[in-house]
Amino acid sequence: MHEHFHAALESLDIQLLRKMWAHVSPQLPQPKSDEEALQLAHYARTVLASIVFRRRAYSHAWLMERSLPSGLPDGMRPSAQRLYPVTVGSVGIAVRGATELGRAVAPHIRGAMEDAVQEAYTDGHKDEPQVVKGHMMEARRTAIKKLLG
């Protein structure tokens, strides 16, 4: 049974892992979804020394990209990050305050734009720059209208 579970972890066969988990440990909490099972499988791959390093490193990167905890030992993290560098995205927000009135309202407009970006990311649109920009610019228009009429 152990070798089948290990093989399922190596290949990330989520359906098989869920079935095996339910069969071997029905008394333990079961993953509520395939996504939760995938997260648990990636975490398990980072912890288990018997998993090939390349797969452990991949799971570490997968977890880090999603801001989830990784069980990869600290000493292995630099090597894993060289193998799978973490990509960090960003959003630029600029509000010009050339006049005294502009300088007074700029922080409020920028705050509304920041909130819109956060909402778009929370809604799962972090990889859709057109959607993020659309939300951000709509928040800008709404803030200006609210502040200046």
C-alpha positions in Angstrom: 0.0 0.0 0.0 2.9 2.4 0.9 4.5 2.1 -2.6 1.1 2.8 -4.3 0.6 5.9 -2.1 4.1 7.1 -2.8 3.6 6.6 -6.6 0.3 8.5 -6.4 2.1 11.3 -4.6 5.0 11.3 -7.1 2.5 11.6 -10.0 0.0 13.8 -8.2 -2.8 11.4 -9.0 -5.4 13.3 -6.8 -8.3 10.9 -7.5 -6.2 7.9 -6.3 -4.8 9.8 -3.4 -8.3 10.7 -2.2 -9.5 7.1 -2.5 -6.5 5.8 -0.6 -6.8 8.4 2.1 -10.5 7.5 2.6 -9.7 3.8 2.7 -6.6 3.9 4.9 -7.6 6.7 7.3 -11.3 7.1 7.3 -11.2 8.5 10.9 -9.1 11.5 9.8 -10.6 14.6 8.2 -10.9 14.1 4.4 -10.1 16.7 1.8 -13.3 18.5 0.8 -12.3 19.0 -2.8 -9.7 18.1 -5.4 -8.1 21.5 -4.9 -7.7 20.9 -1.2 -6.3 17.4 -1.9 -3.8 18.9 -4.4 -2.6 21.4 -1.8 -2.1 18.6 0.8 -0.3 16.4 -1.8 2.1 19.2 -2.7 2.7 19.9 1.0 3.4 16.1 1.6 5.8 16.1 -1.4 7.8 18.9 0.2 8.1 17.0 3.5 8.9 13.5 2.4 12.6 12.8 1.9 11.7 9.8 -0.2 10.3 12.0 -3.0 12.7 12.9 -5.7 14.2 16.4 -5.1 13.0 17.9 -8.4 9.4 17.0 -7.5 9.8 18.4 -3.9 11.2 21.6 -5.4 8.3 21.9 -7.8 5.8 21.4 -5.0 7.6 24.0 -3.0 7.4 26.5 -5.8 3.7 25.6 -6.4 2.9 26.3 -2.7 5.0 29.5 -2.6 3.2 30.9 -5.6 -0.1 30.5 -3.8 1.2 31.8 -0.5 0.7 28.4 1.1 3.1 26.8 3.6 5.8 24.5 2.4 7.5 21.7 4.4 10.7 21.8 2.5 13.6 22.0 4.9 15.3 25.5 5.0 18.6 24.1 3.8 17.0 22.8 0.6 15.1 26.0 -0.2 17.8 27.9 -2.1 18.4 25.0 -4.4 14.7 24.6 -5.0 14.3 28.3 -5.7 17.2 28.2 -8.3 15.5 25.2 -9.9 12.0 26.8 -9.9 12.4 30.6 -9.4 9.3 32.3 -8.0 7.7 34.9 -10.3 6.4 37.9 -8.5 3.8 40.1 -10.3 3.0 43.7 -9.6 0.6 46.4 -10.5 1.6 50.0 -11.0 -0.7 52.8 -9.7 0.0 56.4 -10.4 -2.2 59.4 -9.4 -0.9 62.8 -10.3 -1.4 65.6 -7.8 -0.1 68.7 -9.6 -2.3 71.2 -7.8 -3.1 71.6 -4.2 -6.5 70.0 -4.7 -4.9 67.2 -6.7 -2.5 66.5 -3.8 -5.4 66.5 -1.4 -7.5 63.9 -3.2 -4.7 61.8 -4.7 -4.3 59.5 -1.6 -8.0 58.8 -1.6 -8.1 58.0 -5.4 -4.9 55.8 -5.0 -6.5 54.0 -2.1 -9.7 53.2 -4.1 -7.5 51.9 -6.9 -5.5 49.8 -4.5 -8.7 48.3 -3.1 -9.9 47.5 -6.6 -6.7 45.7 -7.4 -6.9 43.7 -4.1 -10.5 42.7 -4.9 -9.6 41.6 -8.4 -6.7 39.5 -7.1 -9.0 38.0 -4.4 -11.6 37.2 -7.1 -8.9 35.2 -8.9 -8.0 37.6 -11.7 -4.3 38.1 -10.8 -3.3 36.6 -14.2 -5.7 38.8 -16.2 -4.2 42.3 -16.4 -7.0 43.6 -18.5 -9.5 42.7 -15.9 -7.4 44.1 -13.1 -6.8 47.4 -15.0 -10.5 47.7 -15.8 -11.5 47.3 -12.1 -8.8 49.7 -11.1 -9.8 52.4 -13.6 -13.4 52.1 -12.7 -12.6 52.6 -9.1 -10.6 55.7 -10.1 -13.5 57.1 -12.0 -15.9 56.4 -9.1 -13.5 57.9 -6.5 -13.0 61.1 -8.6 -16.8 61.4 -9.1 -17.4 60.9 -5.3 -14.7 63.4 -4.3 -15.2 66.1 -6.9 -18.7 65.6 -8.1 
